[in-house]
Amino acid sequence: MANLNINAKKKNTYDAIVIGSGISGGWAAKELCENGLKTLVLERGREVKHIEDYPTATKHPWEFEHRGQVPLAVREAYGRSFLREETLHWAIKADEQPFVQEKPFTWTRGYHVGGKSLLWARQTQRWSDFDFEGPARDGYAIDWPIRYADIAPWYSHVEKFAGISGNKDGLPHLPDGEFLPPIELNCVEQHLQGVLAKNYTDRQLIQGRCAHITSPQPIHLQQGRGKCQHRNLCNRGCPFGGYFSANASTLPWAAKTGKMTLRPDSVVHSIIYDEKKGKASGVRIVDAHSKEMIEYYAKVIFVNAGAVNSNMILLNSISERFPTGLGNDNGLLGKYFTCHNYRGKANAQVEGFLDKTTSGKNPSNGYIPRFRNVLKQDTDFYGVLHRDWSWPWHEHQPGWHRGRPEAAIDPSPTRQLECERLDARRVCAH
Ligand SMILES: Cc1cc2nc3c(=O)[nH]c(=O)nc-3n(C[C@H](O)[C@H](O)[C@H](O)COP(=O)(O)OP(=O)(O)OC[C@H]3O[C@@H](n4cnc5c(N)ncnc54)[C@H](O)[C@@H]3O)c2cc1C
């Protein structure tokens, strides 16, 4: 019996375990596997294979019953998720996996292989020393243990592999990176850029740096990824691998090493803590189908389950040493974090551009880097307000709004959507 247990344990032992297969989990898997570690990636959701599992990727607007819009009742059933008809298969029904909330909270979960890397808006700006030095300079919270110089080479490492397009703008508070050619600003953005340049010295509109391949390099071709086709259908999953997702990039790269075992439908319950060694030694999962509880072991465990779930897993990881959750000596686990903050928006038809459309051309957007609280404190709050000037592709797919294919040749005029993001980066794990 003892031998049986030892064998079972050996079978379930890896060099490293990664919890979650989203943006960060995919990267962890790639790096660990490339460095020769036998790695188990545990993902609570279903498998999503690049290209094969993008069911709506090539559908036309009129192939969707509501031209992409989600009826209110369906939206409610999915917990007011931002998702649309063509991306509803990435959403979780609110009553399938309910959560308690005191205030309205739209939680986009991305419970599938690839996580939110399939759903994100692909904006990829670097932090600068203005960010890293913020708490020490302004006297709040805890000083960052690193500065920009420590992380800059790692930004480069990631950018080269992922493929980030953008301009070298030379702004000290938004460092330049390893950019592929930029995506062009649309006509309204160009206009606004000019107006800002004429009237201000401290604010600019630049092209947002975004994870789209505009000029494939050998490293992207090796991943089987090609140039962004500007279809602006990104959230459905891109068959060209034009934007960065774990599914198109890091996970297949890790798999190619032969070192990765990916186990979808594996809900991590908690981390096992070895009281004798004083170390984490493995994880407990619940198999989503059989409901069996299984243990896996490794010396290295990466928790990449997203902000809420990573906290939840640590809170669930109770031991004699950590009775309120692993690493929770200060009682802060599960508090003071935030998810991606977005959705303040306004849009307008812009005088002088009513005869133009940019529909279908621009998967990125202009970006106004922070201009307050940079060199001096301008406001009564610490931190940053960024503005993304986004082109809302879904509102501009010709045809959807009229419900007939003929409307595809009758696009609406240029409208510009303004999307504000209050950047709570100090506490934000996105
Ligand atoms: C609409 C939208 C737009 C966004 N736009 C941008 C942007 O432009 N730029 C930007 O930088 N960020 C953006 N983000 C945020 C970005 O998507 C997240 O910051 C990023 O995906 C977080 O990576 P992650 O690996 O921590 O989590 P995720 O990518 O969410 O991956 C977490 C994975 O863990 C799995 N998991 C969860 N719990 C468990 C468990 N118990 N056991 C096993 N697996 C588990 C999940 O199923 C998921 O696959 C956006 C997000 C949304 C929703």
Ligand as a Chemical Component Dictionary entry (heavy atoms), coordinates in Angstrom:
data_LIG
# 
_chem_comp.id                   LIG 
_chem_comp.type                 NON-POLYMER 
_chem_comp.pdbx_formal_charge   0 
_chem_comp.three_letter_code    LIG 
# 
loop_
_chem_comp_atom.comp_id 
_chem_comp_atom.atom_id 
_chem_comp_atom.alt_atom_id 
_chem_comp_atom.type_symbol 
_chem_comp_atom.charge 
_chem_comp_atom.model_Cartn_x 
_chem_comp_atom.model_Cartn_y 
_chem_comp_atom.model_Cartn_z 
_chem_comp_atom.pdbx_ordinal 
LIG C1  C1  C 0 -12.294 43.566 -21.815 1  
LIG C2  C2  C 0 -10.907 43.572 -21.271 2  
LIG C3  C3  C 0 -9.962  44.378 -21.878 3  
LIG C4  C4  C 0 -8.660  44.402 -21.373 4  
LIG N1  N1  N 0 -7.717  45.168 -21.990 5  
LIG C5  C5  C 0 -6.437  45.192 -21.557 6  
LIG C6  C6  C 0 -5.438  45.975 -22.205 7  
LIG O1  O1  O 0 -5.703  46.641 -23.209 8  
LIG N2  N2  N 0 -4.182  45.948 -21.724 9  
LIG C7  C7  C 0 -3.862  45.209 -20.601 10 
LIG O2  O2  O 0 -2.692  45.223 -20.192 11 
LIG N3  N3  N 0 -4.791  44.457 -19.967 12 
LIG C8  C8  C 0 -6.055  44.433 -20.414 13 
LIG N4  N4  N 0 -6.998  43.677 -19.786 14 
LIG C9  C9  C 0 -6.602  42.952 -18.590 15 
LIG C10 C10 C 0 -5.891  41.645 -18.943 16 
LIG O3  O3  O 0 -6.736  40.852 -19.720 17 
LIG C11 C11 C 0 -5.544  40.947 -17.633 18 
LIG O4  O4  O 0 -4.763  41.810 -16.859 19 
LIG C12 C12 C 0 -4.762  39.668 -17.864 20 
LIG O5  O5  O 0 -5.466  38.770 -18.661 21 
LIG C13 C13 C 0 -4.454  39.038 -16.504 22 
LIG O6  O6  O 0 -3.675  37.908 -16.740 23 
LIG P1  P1  P 0 -3.737  36.704 -15.727 24 
LIG O7  O7  O 0 -2.864  35.643 -16.264 25 
LIG O8  O8  O 0 -3.493  37.219 -14.366 26 
LIG O9  O9  O 0 -5.274  36.266 -15.737 27 
LIG P2  P2  P 0 -6.150  35.642 -16.899 28 
LIG O10 O10 O 0 -5.665  35.998 -18.230 29 
LIG O11 O11 O 0 -7.562  35.974 -16.560 30 
LIG O12 O12 O 0 -5.951  34.096 -16.681 31 
LIG C14 C14 C 0 -6.340  33.464 -15.485 32 
LIG C15 C15 C 0 -6.606  32.007 -15.799 33 
LIG O13 O13 O 0 -6.696  31.290 -14.583 34 
LIG C16 C16 C 0 -7.781  30.384 -14.660 35 
LIG N5  N5  N 0 -8.235  30.099 -13.293 36 
LIG C17 C17 C 0 -8.925  30.888 -12.460 37 
LIG N6  N6  N 0 -9.152  30.270 -11.293 38 
LIG C18 C18 C 0 -8.582  29.057 -11.391 39 
LIG C19 C19 C 0 -8.499  27.936 -10.515 40 
LIG N7  N7  N 0 -9.037  27.962 -9.283  41 
LIG N8  N8  N 0 -7.868  26.823 -10.954 42 
LIG C20 C20 C 0 -7.322  26.773 -12.196 43 
LIG N9  N9  N 0 -7.381  27.795 -13.062 44 
LIG C21 C21 C 0 -7.998  28.929 -12.669 45 
LIG C22 C22 C 0 -8.815  31.130 -15.497 46 
LIG O14 O14 O 0 -9.778  30.257 -16.032 47 
LIG C23 C23 C 0 -7.938  31.791 -16.538 48 
LIG O15 O15 O 0 -7.707  30.951 -17.647 49 
LIG C24 C24 C 0 -8.302  43.610 -20.248 50 
LIG C25 C25 C 0 -9.273  42.799 -19.656 51 
LIG C26 C26 C 0 -10.573 42.779 -20.153 52 
LIG C27 C27 C 0 -11.576 41.899 -19.504 53 
# 
loop_
_chem_comp_bond.comp_id 
_chem_comp_bond.atom_id_1 
_chem_comp_bond.atom_id_2 
_chem_comp_bond.value_order 
_chem_comp_bond.pdbx_ordinal 
LIG C1  C2  SING 1  
LIG C2  C3  SING 2  
LIG C2  C26 DOUB 3  
LIG C3  C4  DOUB 4  
LIG C4  N1  SING 5  
LIG C4  C24 SING 6  
LIG N1  C5  DOUB 7  
LIG C5  C6  SING 8  
LIG C5  C8  SING 9  
LIG C6  O1  DOUB 10 
LIG C6  N2  SING 11 
LIG N2  C7  SING 12 
LIG C7  O2  DOUB 13 
LIG C7  N3  SING 14 
LIG N3  C8  DOUB 15 
LIG C8  N4  SING 16 
LIG N4  C9  SING 17 
LIG N4  C24 SING 18 
LIG C9  C10 SING 19 
LIG C10 O3  SING 20 
LIG C10 C11 SING 21 
LIG C11 O4  SING 22 
LIG C11 C12 SING 23 
LIG C12 O5  SING 24 
LIG C12 C13 SING 25 
LIG C13 O6  SING 26 
LIG O6  P1  SING 27 
LIG P1  O7  DOUB 28 
LIG P1  O8  SING 29 
LIG P1  O9  SING 30 
LIG O9  P2  SING 31 
LIG P2  O10 DOUB 32 
LIG P2  O11 SING 33 
LIG P2  O12 SING 34 
LIG O12 C14 SING 35 
LIG C14 C15 SING 36 
LIG C15 O13 SING 37 
LIG C15 C23 SING 38 
LIG O13 C16 SING 39 
LIG C16 N5  SING 40 
LIG C16 C22 SING 41 
LIG N5  C17 SING 42 
LIG N5  C21 SING 43 
LIG C17 N6  DOUB 44 
LIG N6  C18 SING 45 
LIG C18 C19 SING 46 
LIG C18 C21 DOUB 47 
LIG C19 N7  SING 48 
LIG C19 N8  DOUB 49 
LIG N8  C20 SING 50 
LIG C20 N9  DOUB 51 
LIG N9  C21 SING 52 
LIG C22 O14 SING 53 
LIG C22 C23 SING 54 
LIG C23 O15 SING 55 
LIG C24 C25 DOUB 56 
LIG C25 C26 SING 57 
LIG C26 C27 SING 58 
# 
